[in-house]
Amino acid sequence: MELFALAFAAIFVNNVVLNQFYGLCPFLGVSTKKSSALSMGMAVTFVITLSTMIAYAIYFYVLVEYEIQYLSTIVFILVIASFVQLVEMVIKKFSPAIYSALGVYLPLITTNCAVLGVAIDVTVNGAGSQKLLMVGTQIPSFVEATIYALGISLGYAVVIFLFSAIREEMDAYPLKKNWQGIPIALITAFIMAMIFSGFSGVI
């Protein structure tokens, strides 16, 4: 039940985009079509979950063991960059159309604040993270860290897909020139953030 609560909180309450404001550039840039948003969500889910699992193992079993935690950011970036390179090669090989649709945002997953932020949250900041203290632990276990990373990345995928669906529907209706593009997108994201804030009362 505690793990379910942790996953629910990661997806809806502590949503990485609407609550923590991480990864806003790809969120706004790739959300014009549902197909590209879904692909980006799946790619980010893969990278965040696996990179966090490896970052957790490296941090607690290597960096802490040899007291070289100051290298954590560099090590995490190398892990994330490796996974992004793998995802890029797989998508380019099996789906050139999606590869073209994602464009520059695919390699930019490496610099997505959400990816590095989650890895740091469950390792370096794990002891003091209020997000993980919701399950009553001071240092998250490997399972809790994995569930949290998976929940956060699924939350990113859910929100960017819903956002793209709304933007596609809005394109069917005429808007005044001043409202088109980023202005109406930011207003829509604000309304979604208000709606998602209502989930905080569930837990």
Disulfide bonds with the S-S distance in Angstrom:
none
